[in-house]
């Protein structure tokens, strides 16, 4: 074995000496960890203070709330008290995540954040007086190097209660010496490109590569990450896994592109603290393009298999790169010369639609790579690994295995316990399996056609022309066959690593982050705020409440009423104007006449803040769409699609809400008939978990305030988090948001797709939990299917909507697989031009023909 140099044993080298179970490392008990309450702080020259700290970790290791109380334990008053401390992680938001104190300064010293806070207006502290304050940090287990008064003096040395060398004595496992052979040419030569932050299948796929390398089947040349994580530790997480498998010297790079969507993580916040590695945070790690160019330049021609299991950001950046110190070739030329094949986990085949890796971040990069990558590409679609649950074998792995830890703490959209108990989808692992083994018995390759990617990242396999570079995989075995293969590979031990498990393995007090579910109390904790029965006029119409100043739609007792006081139940459709009505072409606009002829009474107008058009201005074409919708006796609901899946409150408020308030005159002009859907699907999976759930009322109450202060009185529609699907958030916070609106004119929108829309019980619960509280509800989107989950129960959704008097809007008039009409026929005007979904929506028992009624405000048109 490469690293165990025989300790002069006779006979000389016949066999490596039976490495005696290495004298078990002295039971290194982690040096009495300091209590969660940090030690009292030493006095400074201005006075003496005592500090108590209480730390409340958030669920999923996503951060913590820190409560501090300082007390003047000296005999004289401390004037203008300011507190200074250092922490490994940043305060989440300096404007909103500090209370009872104000930020004076934030600096970075030796890789730590140093903060100076003043106590509510720099108040004085009398002897014996206490002051409490706190903040939110992205560190789930924060430790403070010191806390002191900010008087210009040198901070006191931390009391010796802290671990002697800050890191436990086992920073390096007993015999973790670099494998001297990481660059051998044995097996398939791999570059691994991963979004090591989102799902746990990235961790599992990297572990599989190491297991295959142990067998001599693969050689990992470099790893690059393409995700912008809330914990900037994607490279550290990779290095933890590489180090565990005794390959700590594999080059690692991270994307340096700015403005990327920030991804959540279940495991990335703590792995770098719990397991050995030597990689700093992402900002100090080499650029992925530099690592890729150096790795390719050093490789033999036509030798590299490039495996991508995340966004295609790094691949696109590599193609755009120019000559540098590593090679005189451009990125395109370098790839063509050195790469044998690219294996991309992305898209879904042969169906069309949006898949996460292709559409979630920089879809323009997906287009570039798929259209121009110069070597063979094999696509492994989301449909392959979906519901192929692997990972349960890791229950038998040692606790020193970081891959086991990642599965223990990971919760996916359909893993009620965790990935080690329930298993998780095997998306990335199947791509690795093909890349290394290429076993034709396990797969069928489809190579007649090409992968067509649209500007929004949606894609479809087309057969009207053939691209000899491209093919996609189809499984030939049942799921259990693949699961058995990958589960066995997970248990491959580290190569040449004497089984001396690092004594530091036991997670420091990090209990699985989600021991309790997200405390969603039954929505009916309090009886619905039942408003008095709606007063009516002589002809049965409901009178507008005094507090509502709008001249258009209003809400009362969970129902929506038009300007005449008659109930309005939307039976509309989503129409994708923003992507098609531009550059002088207006197919979506032109389709409105036929949409009305089929009986729809409303249209959800898909729009964006940044709509670009070469011939018409944003506002002029939008106004034409609104006016044409009204002329066809349909209610326009305008929504902004830019913020789909975003967790950036500031962006929503300062760009999205500002867009609405800047156009207050337009909304007033159409106030009688127009509704405003503030943002499409703001808030992703992670924003709907734990303490982040409280962002839902926070951001939307502020949005309502700004919109109403701008004089906009239209009905406001608010999508839930988790891409519109988290009905429990509306049940929990809907009344608070509704009451915050002085107009009481808010409707809450749920979208039904994968993760709720495929289960009749969850669908019924969503309707009951919201309407049962007397809150106005609408189904803003639903479709017939949602890869990778399969069929969505559109029949149940429409039946529940009809039973509860709730509006609905199917997606979409024209959208490939989820279309209402066939063959992108914007002008469809007959039964035969509808898809099966279109026929169900329009002619089904709870469909448009049976249930749609035109708003009474259009009766005189």
Order of alpha helices (4+ residues) and beta strands (2+ residues): beta-beta-beta-beta-beta-beta-beta-beta-beta-alpha-beta-beta-alpha-beta-beta-alpha-alpha-beta-alpha-alpha-beta-alpha-alpha-beta-alpha-alpha-alpha-alpha-beta-beta-beta-beta-alpha-beta-beta-beta-alpha-beta-beta-alpha-alpha-beta-alpha-beta-alpha-alpha-beta-alpha-beta-alpha-beta-alpha-beta-alpha-beta-alpha-alpha
